[in-house]
Amino acid sequence: MKIIKTTVRPDFNTHPPSYTSKINTPTMTRCLLSFAVASALLLAGCGDDDNDNTTNVTYATTVEPINSFTANDINNIISAGVAAPEAKCDIKIEKVNYPTVGAAGERTNATAAVMLPSGNSADCKGDRPILLYAHGTTTDKNYDFSQVGKPQNPAANEATLIAANFAAQGYIVVAPNYAGYDESDLDYHPYLVADQQSTDMVDALNSARAIIEEQKLVNDTSYINIEDSGELFISGYSQGGHVVMATARLLQQQGKHVTAIAPSSGPYALAAFGDYIFEGNVNIGATRFAPLLAIGLDKKYKNVYGSSSEIFTTEYANTKLPSLQSFGELVDANKLPDNALFQAKPTSNPVIDQLPNSELPFAFLGFAAEKYLIKTDFRAAYLADAIKHPDDLIAKTGAFPATSPQNNLRKALKDNDLRGYVPKMPTLLCGGNQDPTVYYDLNTGSMTAILQQASAAPEANLNITVLDVDVRDNRGAVTAIGSAMSNPWMSTPTVDNVQNRFAVTLTAVQNKAIAEAQAAGANTQAQFEAAAGAAVLGSYHGGLVSTACTQATREFFDQNFINVSKIS
């Protein structure tokens, strides 16, 4: 385990808007929220009347039971391959439908899973911490985090992983599905719109906390043996990593208590990430992310494009996301390309055609002579501005976004870039350095560098740990910033165990791929290496690193805060 120790200073510069709201409370089969709860939720799920296209629409906060699992049920799930410790608690899962806002401040609703621990163990009753969880990117409209253990739902794998690692260990889990998904009335998703996504998360948290108190008053058996301890942990992966950091920033600005956060593999340096991809370094999954991002940002700023046909090629300009069709079904129906983000050279545009080819071994998948997603003239205009007003990180002159970009998409990306935010609460940043989807050095690496640069300030009082789970190629450093070195987590073998488990799992993925290739007739070392490489590439971001960082997050929270508080 490599450990790097630095100190840092706090700083932030973004101020999300305030909102107000109207809420009604119609009768529901499961729950009637009282006037007191409606009052408590008055500031949750709000809208700016200047941007409000649904003035006469009101949304109620409601809750309904979904499912329950015994600890034995969870242990059977773990035995089937979910990476988690033995369950301590039974789990009851309910769904909250709560008011929130869209990217333009319009009133809407969203849903969240609330996972409640229960049982006779001291870990499962009494004062319980809350985990507010932000999920990763999906194009599936019916992504529902309450569907633990139900493989027919696209959220099942991630939801089950979080349920086993947190709810079954005694956390109350609040996991928003986000506006635009599940039963939300919003017909798009404000993807990586930092103000909206952080507001959505806080609305879900406030709604869940109010419901917990209300249901206790009516002696609901799901709630009477647990209490909200006031300890709040926030974690999330990929898109969720960005959402976690934006949510922590909002709560920090509001002066609200957050015990600790753990954003993992997030696109924090969003503006630099966009520039890097437009240069030709296309990531795996780009044709999923680009439409979600462009649509959400245009709803927020109303100037990213005049119509979708200005940014997307004819075949794909009318595709709506999120969709009731899976990504694979969208590809099969010719509504999205599988990988091709840009037109392959030659494009007849001298700026693009003179760009060097990417050194990333998978980037070639992002190009095609036809059936590519983003129009070449739109890409050329973006690149012209990136050349004229370069991002410091891309130009290697610093770590911050371009001072004055003129392209509207670049302006929007900069506005949602999180470089410059310094968390004041204990933080774990986790990821893997070979990530082909959210580039580690560009995102987690730049955030780490910014925090390290700030370490000389006399007012520095930070506690930030950066964990790279992948130790191959002499990587896998653990960076301790500020007081992080004194965390109990740093003096245990936990970090080594996380990295070792990652290495063992990665080897198992490679070996399985080689065996399958051999069974299919492969018989050369080159063929075996190609099969193993493709398997790792396909599972690195969405399986290998996400699992490792989830385990690291739970152990970071437990060993630094939960177990320590019990002892004290």
C-alpha positions as CSV (number, residue, x, y, z in Angstrom):
1,M,0.0,0.0,0.0
2,K,1.5,3.4,-1.1
3,I,0.5,6.3,1.1
4,I,1.0,10.0,0.1
5,K,0.3,12.6,2.8
6,T,-0.5,16.2,2.2
7,T,-2.5,19.1,3.8
8,V,-5.0,21.3,2.1
9,R,-7.3,24.4,2.5
10,P,-11.1,24.6,2.1
11,D,-12.5,26.6,-0.8
12,F,-15.6,26.7,-3.0
13,N,-17.3,29.1,-5.4
14,T,-20.6,27.8,-6.6
15,H,-23.9,28.9,-5.2
16,P,-27.0,26.9,-6.2
17,P,-30.3,28.8,-6.3
18,S,-32.9,28.6,-3.5
19,Y,-36.3,27.2,-4.3
20,T,-39.9,27.3,-2.9
21,S,-42.7,24.8,-3.4
22,K,-46.4,24.0,-3.3
23,I,-47.3,20.5,-2.0
24,N,-50.7,18.8,-1.6
25,T,-51.4,15.5,0.2
26,P,-54.1,13.4,-1.4
27,T,-55.2,10.1,0.1
28,M,-53.0,7.2,-0.7
29,T,-53.6,3.5,0.1
30,R,-50.4,3.2,2.0
31,C,-49.8,6.6,3.7
32,L,-51.5,9.9,4.4
33,L,-48.9,12.5,5.1
34,S,-50.1,14.9,7.8
35,F,-50.1,18.7,7.6
36,A,-47.0,18.6,9.8
37,V,-45.1,16.5,7.3
38,A,-46.3,18.6,4.4
39,S,-45.0,21.6,6.2
40,A,-41.7,19.9,6.9
41,L,-41.4,19.3,3.2
42,L,-42.3,22.8,2.1
43,L,-38.7,23.5,0.9
44,A,-38.3,20.2,-0.8
45,G,-39.1,19.8,-4.5
46,C,-39.5,23.3,-5.4
47,G,-39.7,25.5,-8.5
48,D,-38.8,28.9,-9.8
49,D,-42.1,30.5,-11.0
50,D,-40.2,32.4,-13.7
51,N,-39.3,29.1,-15.3
52,D,-42.3,27.1,-14.2
53,N,-44.4,25.6,-17.0
54,T,-46.5,23.5,-14.6
55,T,-47.9,26.2,-12.2
56,N,-51.1,24.3,-11.7
57,V,-49.5,20.9,-11.1
58,T,-48.9,19.8,-7.5
59,Y,-47.1,16.8,-6.2
60,A,-47.6,14.8,-3.0
61,T,-45.0,12.9,-1.0
62,T,-46.2,9.3,-0.7
63,V,-44.7,6.0,0.3
64,E,-45.6,2.4,-0.5
65,P,-44.1,-0.9,0.6
66,I,-42.2,-2.9,-2.0
67,N,-40.5,-5.9,-0.6
68,S,-38.7,-7.4,2.5
69,F,-35.8,-9.7,2.9
70,T,-34.5,-11.6,5.9
71,A,-30.8,-11.7,6.7
72,N,-30.8,-15.2,5.4
73,D,-32.3,-14.0,2.1
74,I,-29.5,-11.5,1.8
75,N,-26.9,-14.1,2.7
76,N,-28.2,-16.3,-0.1
77,I,-27.9,-13.4,-2.5
78,I,-24.3,-12.9,-1.3
79,S,-23.6,-16.6,-1.8
80,A,-24.8,-16.2,-5.3
81,G,-22.0,-13.8,-6.0
82,V,-22.8,-10.3,-4.6
83,A,-19.7,-9.0,-2.9
84,A,-20.7,-8.1,0.7
85,P,-20.1,-9.3,4.3
86,E,-22.6,-11.5,6.0
87,A,-25.9,-9.8,6.6
88,K,-26.6,-8.6,10.2
89,C,-30.2,-7.2,9.5
90,D,-33.4,-8.0,7.8
91,I,-34.4,-5.3,5.3
92,K,-37.7,-3.7,4.4
93,I,-37.8,-1.8,1.2
94,E,-40.3,1.0,0.5
95,K,-40.6,3.5,-2.3
96,V,-41.0,7.3,-1.7
97,N,-42.5,9.4,-4.5
98,Y,-41.5,13.0,-3.7
99,P,-41.7,16.5,-5.3
100,T,-38.6,18.0,-6.8
101,V,-37.5,20.1,-9.8
102,G,-36.2,19.7,-13.3
103,A,-33.2,21.3,-14.9
104,A,-35.1,24.5,-15.6
105,G,-36.7,24.7,-12.2
106,E,-39.9,23.2,-13.4
107,R,-42.0,21.3,-10.8
108,T,-41.9,17.6,-11.1
109,N,-41.6,14.4,-9.1
110,A,-39.1,11.6,-8.6
111,T,-39.0,8.3,-6.6
112,A,-36.5,6.9,-4.2
113,A,-35.9,3.5,-2.6
114,V,-35.8,3.6,1.2
115,M,-34.2,0.5,2.7
116,L,-34.9,0.0,6.4
117,P,-32.9,-2.3,8.6
118,S,-34.7,-4.4,11.2
119,G,-34.0,-7.3,13.6
120,N,-32.9,-7.9,17.1
121,S,-29.2,-7.1,16.7
122,A,-28.0,-3.8,18.2
123,D,-26.8,-3.0,14.7
124,C,-30.3,-3.1,13.3
125,K,-32.4,-1.0,15.7
126,G,-32.2,2.2,17.6
127,D,-30.1,5.1,16.3
128,R,-29.2,4.3,12.7
129,P,-27.1,6.3,10.2
130,I,-28.5,7.2,6.8
131,L,-26.7,6.4,3.6
132,L,-27.8,8.8,0.8
133,Y,-26.8,6.9,-2.4
134,A,-26.4,8.3,-5.9
135,H,-26.6,5.7,-8.7
136,G,-24.7,5.5,-12.0
137,T,-25.6,6.3,-15.6
138,T,-28.5,4.5,-17.3
139,T,-30.6,5.1,-20.4
140,D,-33.4,2.9,-19.0
141,K,-36.5,4.9,-18.0
142,N,-37.7,2.1,-15.7
143,Y,-34.5,2.0,-13.6
144,D,-35.9,1.5,-10.1
145,F,-33.6,1.1,-7.1
146,S,-36.4,-0.4,-5.0
147,Q,-36.2,-3.6,-7.1
148,V,-33.6,-5.4,-5.1
149,G,-33.0,-9.0,-6.2
150,K,-35.3,-8.6,-9.3
151,P,-33.0,-9.2,-12.3
152,Q,-35.8,-8.1,-14.7
153,N,-35.2,-4.5,-13.6
154,P,-32.1,-2.8,-14.9
155,A,-31.3,-1.4,-11.4
156,A,-31.3,-4.8,-9.7
157,N,-27.5,-5.4,-9.7
158,E,-26.5,-2.0,-8.3
159,A,-29.5,-1.9,-5.9
160,T,-28.7,-5.4,-4.5
161,L,-25.0,-4.5,-4.0
162,I,-26.0,-1.4,-2.0
163,A,-28.7,-3.3,0.0
164,A,-26.3,-6.0,1.0
165,N,-23.4,-3.7,1.8
166,F,-25.3,-1.1,3.7
167,A,-29.0,-1.8,4.6
168,A,-28.2,-5.3,5.7
169,Q,-25.4,-3.9,7.9
170,G,-27.7,-1.5,9.7
171,Y,-27.8,1.7,7.6
172,I,-31.0,3.4,6.5
173,V,-30.5,3.7,2.8
174,V,-32.1,6.5,0.7
175,A,-31.4,5.9,-3.0
176,P,-33.1,8.3,-5.4
177,N,-34.0,7.1,-8.9
178,Y,-33.6,10.7,-10.1
179,A,-36.0,12.9,-11.9
180,G,-36.9,11.5,-15.3
181,Y,-36.8,7.8,-14.2
182,D,-39.3,5.3,-12.9
183,E,-42.6,7.1,-12.0
184,S,-41.2,10.6,-12.6
185,D,-43.3,12.8,-14.8
186,L,-40.2,14.6,-16.2
187,D,-39.7,13.6,-19.9
188,Y,-35.9,13.9,-19.8
189,H,-33.2,13.5,-17.1
190,P,-31.0,16.4,-16.0
191,Y,-27.9,14.4,-16.4
192,L,-24.9,15.9,-14.5
193,V,-26.7,19.2,-14.1
194,A,-25.1,19.8,-10.7
195,D,-27.7,22.2,-9.2
196,Q,-30.6,20.1,-10.2
197,Q,-29.1,16.7,-9.2
198,S,-28.0,17.9,-5.8
199,T,-31.4,19.5,-5.2
200,D,-33.1,16.2,-6.2
201,M,-30.9,14.3,-3.7
202,V,-31.6,16.7,-0.9
203,D,-35.4,16.6,-1.7
204,A,-35.3,12.8,-1.5
205,L,-33.4,12.9,1.8
206,N,-35.8,15.4,3.4
207,S,-38.8,13.5,2.2
208,A,-37.5,10.2,3.6
209,R,-36.6,11.8,6.9
210,A,-40.1,13.4,7.2
211,I,-41.7,10.1,6.4
212,I,-39.7,8.2,9.0
213,E,-40.9,10.6,11.6
214,E,-44.5,10.5,10.4
215,Q,-44.7,6.8,10.2
216,K,-43.3,6.4,13.7
217,L,-46.2,8.6,14.9
218,V,-48.7,6.2,13.5
219,N,-46.8,3.2,14.9
220,D,-45.8,1.7,11.6
221,T,-44.0,-1.5,12.5
222,S,-41.4,-0.8,9.8
223,Y,-40.3,2.3,11.6
224,I,-40.9,2.1,15.3
225,N,-37.7,0.3,16.2
226,I,-35.3,2.6,14.4
227,E,-34.3,6.3,14.8
228,D,-32.5,8.6,12.4
229,S,-29.3,9.2,14.3
230,G,-28.5,12.4,12.4
231,E,-25.4,10.9,11.0
232,L,-25.5,11.3,7.2
233,F,-23.2,9.5,4.8
234,I,-23.3,10.1,1.0
235,S,-21.9,7.8,-1.6
236,G,-22.3,7.1,-5.3
237,Y,-20.5,5.7,-8.3
238,S,-19.8,7.1,-11.8
239,Q,-22.5,9.6,-12.5
240,G,-23.3,9.1,-8.9
241,G,-19.8,10.2,-7.9
242,H,-20.4,13.6,-9.6
243,V,-23.8,13.8,-7.9
244,V,-22.3,13.0,-4.5
245,M,-19.8,15.8,-4.7
246,A,-22.4,18.3,-6.0
247,T,-24.7,17.3,-3.1
248,A,-22.0,17.6,-0.5
249,R,-21.2,21.1,-1.9
250,L,-24.9,22.1,-1.6
251,L,-25.2,20.8,2.0
252,Q,-21.9,22.4,2.9
253,Q,-23.1,25.8,1.6
254,Q,-26.4,25.3,3.5
255,G,-24.4,24.6,6.7
256,K,-26.0,21.1,7.0
257,H,-24.2,18.3,8.8
258,V,-22.7,15.5,6.7
259,T,-20.7,12.9,8.5
260,A,-18.6,11.7,5.5
261,I,-18.8,11.3,1.7
262,A,-17.4,8.7,-0.7
263,P,-17.7,9.7,-4.4
264,S,-16.3,7.1,-6.7
265,S,-15.2,7.2,-10.4
266,G,-17.0,10.4,-11.1
267,P,-16.6,12.8,-14.0
268,Y,-15.6,15.7,-11.7
269,A,-13.5,17.5,-14.3
270,L,-16.5,17.6,-16.7
271,A,-15.2,20.4,-19.0
272,A,-11.8,18.8,-19.4
273,F,-13.4,15.4,-19.9
274,G,-15.6,16.8,-22.7
275,D,-12.6,18.5,-24.4
276,Y,-10.6,15.3,-24.2
277,I,-13.3,13.2,-25.8
278,F,-14.0,15.8,-28.5
279,E,-10.3,15.7,-29.4
280,G,-10.8,12.0,-30.2
281,N,-10.2,10.2,-27.0
282,V,-13.6,8.5,-27.0
283,N,-14.5,6.6,-23.9
284,I,-16.5,3.4,-23.6
285,G,-20.2,4.2,-23.3
286,A,-20.0,7.6,-25.0
287,T,-23.1,7.1,-27.1
288,R,-25.1,6.5,-23.9
289,F,-23.8,9.5,-22.1
290,A,-23.7,12.1,-24.9
291,P,-27.5,12.3,-25.6
292,L,-28.4,12.3,-21.8
293,L,-25.8,15.1,-21.2
294,A,-26.7,17.3,-24.2
295,I,-30.5,17.0,-23.6
296,G,-30.2,17.8,-19.9
297,L,-27.8,20.7,-20.4
298,D,-30.0,22.2,-23.1
299,K,-33.0,22.1,-20.8
300,K,-31.0,24.0,-18.2
301,Y,-29.3,26.6,-20.4
302,K,-31.6,26.6,-23.5
303,N,-28.7,27.3,-25.9
304,V,-26.7,24.1,-26.3
305,Y,-28.5,23.6,-29.6
306,G,-31.4,25.1,-31.4
307,S,-32.8,21.7,-32.3
308,S,-31.5,18.2,-31.7
309,S,-30.7,17.9,-35.4
310,E,-28.0,20.5,-35.0
311,I,-26.0,18.2,-32.8
312,F,-27.1,14.7,-33.7
313,T,-27.0,13.1,-37.1
314,T,-30.3,12.5,-38.9
315,E,-30.7,8.8,-37.8
316,Y,-30.5,9.6,-34.1
317,A,-31.8,13.2,-33.8
318,N,-35.2,12.2,-32.5
319,T,-34.2,9.6,-30.0
320,K,-35.6,10.3,-26.5
321,L,-33.7,9.4,-23.4
322,P,-34.3,7.9,-20.9
323,S,-36.2,5.2,-22.8
324,L,-38.4,2.3,-22.1
325,Q,-36.2,0.3,-24.5
326,S,-32.9,-0.9,-23.3
327,F,-29.7,0.4,-24.8
328,G,-29.2,-2.8,-26.8
329,E,-32.8,-2.5,-28.1
330,L,-32.1,1.1,-29.1
331,V,-29.0,0.1,-31.0
332,D,-30.9,-2.8,-32.7
333,A,-33.7,-0.3,-33.7
334,N,-31.1,2.1,-35.2
335,K,-32.0,4.7,-32.6
336,L,-28.4,5.0,-31.2
337,P,-25.1,3.8,-32.5
338,D,-23.4,1.2,-30.3
339,N,-20.0,3.0,-30.0
340,A,-19.5,5.4,-32.8
341,L,-19.6,9.0,-31.4
342,F,-17.9,10.8,-34.3
343,Q,-17.2,10.5,-38.0
344,A,-14.0,8.7,-38.9
345,K,-11.3,10.5,-40.9
346,P,-11.3,11.8,-43.5
347,T,-14.1,14.2,-42.6
348,S,-13.2,17.1,-45.1
349,N,-12.7,19.3,-42.0
350,P,-9.0,20.3,-41.8
351,V,-9.1,20.9,-38.0
352,I,-10.4,17.4,-37.3
353,D,-8.4,15.6,-39.9
354,Q,-5.1,17.0,-38.6
355,L,-5.8,15.8,-35.1
356,P,-3.4,13.0,-34.0
357,N,-5.1,9.6,-33.5
358,S,-5.8,8.8,-29.8
359,E,-3.3,6.6,-28.0
360,L,-6.1,4.9,-26.1
361,P,-6.3,1.3,-27.4
362,F,-10.1,1.4,-27.4
363,A,-10.8,4.9,-28.8
364,F,-11.0,3.7,-32.4
365,L,-14.4,2.2,-31.5
366,G,-15.8,5.7,-31.2
367,F,-15.5,6.4,-34.9
368,A,-17.3,5.3,-38.0
369,A,-17.6,6.4,-41.6
370,E,-21.4,6.4,-41.2
371,K,-24.0,5.9,-38.5
372,Y,-22.1,8.0,-35.9
373,L,-23.9,10.2,-33.3
374,I,-22.5,13.7,-33.3
375,K,-22.5,15.9,-36.4
376,T,-19.0,16.8,-37.7
377,D,-19.7,20.5,-38.0
378,F,-20.9,20.6,-34.3
379,R,-17.7,18.8,-33.3
380,A,-15.6,21.2,-35.4
381,A,-17.2,24.3,-33.7
382,Y,-16.6,22.8,-30.3
383,L,-12.9,22.0,-31.1
384,A,-12.3,25.5,-32.6
385,D,-13.3,27.0,-29.2
386,A,-11.3,24.4,-27.3
387,I,-8.2,25.3,-29.3
388,K,-8.8,29.1,-28.8
389,H,-9.7,28.8,-25.1
390,P,-8.0,25.7,-23.8
391,D,-8.8,24.0,-20.5
392,D,-5.7,24.2,-18.3
393,L,-5.8,20.5,-17.6
394,I,-5.8,19.6,-21.3
395,A,-3.2,22.2,-22.1
396,K,-1.1,21.0,-19.2
397,T,-0.8,24.5,-17.8
398,G,-2.8,23.9,-14.6
399,A,-5.7,22.0,-13.3
400,F,-8.7,24.3,-13.8
401,P,-11.3,24.9,-16.6
402,A,-10.8,27.4,-19.4
403,T,-11.3,31.0,-18.2
404,S,-13.7,32.2,-20.9
405,P,-15.0,29.5,-23.3
406,Q,-17.4,30.8,-25.9
407,N,-19.0,27.6,-27.2
408,N,-22.3,27.1,-25.4
409,L,-21.7,23.4,-24.7
410,R,-18.3,24.2,-23.3
411,K,-19.8,26.9,-21.1
412,A,-22.4,24.5,-19.8
413,L,-19.8,21.8,-19.1
414,K,-17.7,24.4,-17.2
415,D,-20.7,25.5,-15.1
416,N,-21.1,21.9,-14.0
417,D,-17.4,21.1,-13.5
418,L,-16.6,20.4,-9.9
419,R,-12.9,21.4,-9.9
420,G,-12.5,24.0,-7.2
421,Y,-14.9,22.5,-4.7
422,V,-13.1,21.4,-1.6
423,P,-15.0,19.1,0.8
424,K,-14.9,20.1,4.4
425,M,-16.3,16.7,5.6
426,P,-14.2,13.5,5.7
427,T,-14.0,12.2,2.2
428,L,-12.9,9.0,0.3
429,L,-12.3,9.4,-3.4
430,C,-12.1,6.0,-5.0
431,G,-11.5,4.7,-8.5
432,G,-9.3,2.6,-10.8
433,N,-6.5,4.0,-12.9
434,Q,-7.3,2.0,-16.1
435,D,-10.9,3.1,-16.3
436,P,-12.0,3.2,-19.9
437,T,-15.3,5.0,-19.2
438,V,-14.5,7.8,-16.7
439,Y,-10.8,8.5,-17.0
440,Y,-9.2,8.3,-13.6
441,D,-6.2,10.6,-14.1
442,L,-8.3,13.3,-15.7
443,N,-11.0,13.3,-13.1
444,T,-9.9,11.8,-9.8
445,G,-6.3,12.8,-10.5
446,S,-7.1,16.4,-11.2
447,M,-9.2,16.7,-8.1
448,T,-6.4,15.2,-6.1
449,A,-3.9,17.6,-7.5
450,I,-6.1,20.6,-6.7
451,L,-6.5,19.5,-3.1
452,Q,-2.7,18.9,-2.8
453,Q,-2.0,22.3,-4.2
454,A,-4.2,23.9,-1.6
455,S,-2.4,22.1,1.2
456,A,-0.1,24.9,2.2
457,A,-2.8,27.3,3.4
458,P,-2.7,27.9,7.2
459,E,-6.5,27.4,7.5
460,A,-6.4,23.9,5.9
461,N,-8.5,21.4,8.0
462,L,-9.3,18.6,5.6
463,N,-9.6,14.9,5.8
464,I,-9.5,13.4,2.3
465,T,-8.3,10.0,1.3
466,V,-7.8,9.0,-2.4
467,L,-7.8,5.3,-3.2
468,D,-6.7,3.8,-6.5
469,V,-7.9,0.1,-6.3
470,D,-5.7,-1.1,-9.2
471,V,-2.1,-1.8,-8.3
472,R,-1.0,-3.0,-11.7
473,D,1.9,-1.1,-13.5
474,N,3.1,0.2,-10.1
475,R,-0.1,2.2,-9.5
476,G,-2.6,1.9,-6.8
477,A,-1.4,4.7,-4.5
478,V,-3.3,5.8,-1.4
479,T,-3.1,9.6,-1.0
480,A,-3.8,11.0,2.5
481,I,-4.6,14.7,2.5
482,G,-4.9,16.8,5.7
483,S,-5.7,14.7,8.7
484,A,-6.7,11.6,6.8
485,M,-3.6,9.8,7.9
486,S,-5.0,9.7,11.4
487,N,-8.2,7.9,10.3
488,P,-8.5,4.4,11.9
489,W,-9.1,3.1,8.4
490,M,-5.6,4.0,7.4
491,S,-4.0,1.9,10.2
492,T,-5.9,-1.3,9.3
493,P,-5.2,-3.8,6.5
494,T,-8.4,-2.7,4.8
495,V,-6.8,-0.8,1.9
496,D,-4.5,-3.7,1.1
497,N,-7.5,-6.0,1.3
498,V,-9.6,-3.9,-1.1
499,Q,-6.7,-3.8,-3.6
500,N,-6.0,-7.5,-3.2
501,R,-9.7,-8.4,-3.7
502,F,-9.7,-6.3,-6.9
503,A,-6.6,-8.1,-8.2
504,V,-8.1,-11.5,-7.5
505,T,-11.4,-10.7,-9.2
506,L,-9.7,-9.1,-12.2
507,T,-7.6,-12.3,-12.6
508,A,-10.7,-14.4,-12.4
509,V,-12.4,-12.3,-15.1
510,Q,-9.3,-12.8,-17.4
511,N,-9.1,-16.6,-16.7
512,K,-12.8,-17.1,-17.4
513,A,-12.4,-15.2,-20.7
514,I,-9.4,-17.3,-21.7
515,A,-11.3,-20.5,-20.9
516,E,-14.3,-19.4,-23.0
517,A,-12.0,-18.4,-25.9
518,Q,-10.2,-21.8,-25.7
519,A,-13.6,-23.6,-25.7
520,A,-14.5,-21.6,-28.8
521,G,-11.4,-22.7,-30.7
522,A,-8.7,-20.1,-29.8
523,N,-5.3,-21.6,-29.5
524,T,-2.7,-18.8,-29.6
525,Q,-1.4,-16.5,-26.9
526,A,-2.4,-13.5,-28.9
527,Q,-6.0,-14.7,-29.0
528,F,-6.0,-15.5,-25.3
529,E,-4.6,-12.0,-24.5
530,A,-7.2,-10.4,-26.7
531,A,-10.1,-12.3,-25.1
532,A,-8.8,-11.4,-21.6
533,G,-8.3,-7.8,-22.5
534,A,-11.8,-7.4,-23.9
535,A,-13.3,-9.0,-20.8
536,V,-11.5,-6.6,-18.5
537,L,-12.4,-3.7,-20.7
538,G,-16.1,-4.6,-20.6
539,S,-16.3,-5.1,-16.9
540,Y,-13.7,-2.7,-15.5
541,H,-15.9,0.4,-14.8
542,G,-19.3,-1.2,-14.3
543,G,-18.2,-4.2,-12.4
544,L,-14.7,-4.6,-11.1
545,V,-14.1,-1.0,-9.8
546,S,-17.7,-0.4,-8.7
547,T,-17.6,-3.4,-6.5
548,A,-14.2,-2.7,-5.1
549,C,-15.1,1.0,-4.3
550,T,-18.5,-0.1,-2.8
551,Q,-16.6,-2.4,-0.4
552,A,-14.0,0.3,0.3
553,T,-16.7,2.9,1.0
554,R,-18.5,0.7,3.5
555,E,-15.3,-0.1,5.3
556,F,-14.2,3.5,5.3
557,F,-17.5,4.6,6.8
558,D,-17.7,1.7,9.3
559,Q,-14.1,1.9,10.6
560,N,-13.8,5.6,10.8
561,F,-17.2,6.6,12.1
562,I,-19.7,3.7,13.0
563,N,-17.4,1.4,15.0
564,V,-15.5,4.3,16.5
565,S,-18.7,6.0,17.7
566,K,-19.9,2.7,19.3
567,I,-16.6,2.4,21.2
568,S,-16.7,6.0,22.4
